Amino acid sequence: MTVDMTASLHGLIGGVLIGLSATWLMITLGRIAGISGILGTLITARPKGDSGWRLAFLLGLVSGPALVILAGGGLGNVAGQAGAVIGAPAGGVATMLVAGLLVGVGTGIGSGCTSGHGVCGLARLSPRSMAATLVFLAVAIVTVFVVRHVIGGDA
Amino acid sequence: MRSVMAYIAGLLFGLGLAISGMTDPARVLGFLDVAGDWDPTLMFVLGGAVVTNFVGYRLAMRRPNPLFASAFQLPTRRDLDGRLLGGAALFGVGWGLSGYCPGPAFASVSGITLPLAAMLAAMIVGWFIARRV
């Protein structure tokens, strides 16, 4: 384990911004800041009269990292590349196709992801979100263990 | 005005993901790899976000309604069922394989790569499938 104080501080500051985003969306529009719900519903259902704010939110979501890149100044927090903003994918196209399908189906039938269940649901003390967060965290930890230490065989 | 408010929320979220390093799958996988060289960054991100939002939601809910909408739209279900837990488990496998959850994956499009494009396309297919099962 490496405790990198700068990386941790970046994490905390970024986390507070994410929390403020969720609070802002609730106090202004009364909506949960869950990305799989906002994006998934926009694409699969295109709800009339309920799509504009989703599009605007997603535009903001993409422009955040883009602005950090444009601003320069090394505000990002990519592991091993101080200041870089967007890290490289952890696998090739085949792995990402499988992973993407699982993330889509899973967050679709499970009604949320790290933001909706994690950031928003935990803050509401929702029992469904607490259970979902425990399950996806535990399963992801086991998956990484199998991939890296059972199949991959390192350490 | 609703779009401006939503844009600001998305912008804050995107800035948070970029500054925290969650747009780097290696950071996420480093946190999930508890048996390896563990990276605690995600713990600070989630902790900072949940604590801030816990306080923020309580302040927001003191109002009878949101500033630019007629009512707060909150999930009301409290029961646990197979779809919730099974869905969370499937999501956990995909998250562990890629280090991408939907927010960081979508927020990273300004640094798009072929594997990320594949991830996003498959995710969208997955959402369509989820509506049919």
Interface residues (C-beta under 8 A of the other chain):
Chain A: M1 T2 V3 D4 A7 S8 L9 H10 G11 L12 I13 G14 G15 V16 L17 I18 G19 L20 S21 A22 T23 W24 L25 M26 I27 T28 L29 G30 R31 I32 A33 I35 S36 L39 G40 I43 T44 A45 G52 W53 R54 L55 A56 F57 L58 L59 G60 L61 V62 S63 G64 P65 A66 L67 V68 I69 L75 G76 N77 V78 A79 G80 A84 V85 I86 G87 A88 P89 A90 G91 G92 V93 T95 M96 L97 V98 A99 G100 L101 L102 V103 G104 V105 G106 T107 G108 I109 G110 S111 C113 T114 S115 H117 G118 V119 C120 G121 L122 A123 R124 S126 P127 R128 A131 A132 T133 V135 F136 L137 A138 V139 A140 I141 V142 T143 V144 F145 V147 R148 H149 D154 A155
Chain B: R2 S3 V4 M5 A6 Y7 I8 A9 G10 L11 L12 F13 G14 L15 G16 L17 A18 I19 S20 G21 M22 T23 D24 P25 A26 R27 L29 G30 L32 D33 V34 A35 G36 D37 W38 D39 P40 T41 L42 M43 F44 V45 L46 G47 G48 A49 V50 V51 T52 N53 F54 V55 G56 Y57 L59 A60 R63 N65 P66 L67 F68 A69 S70 A71 F72 Q73 L74 P75 R77 R78 D79 L80 R83 L84 L85 G86 G87 A88 A89 L90 F91 G92 V93 G94 W95 G96 L97 S98 G99 Y100 C101 P102 G103 A105 F106 A107 S108 V109 S110 G111 T113 L114 P115 L116 A118 M119 L120 A121 A122 M123 I124 V125 G126 W127 F128 I129 A130 R131 V133
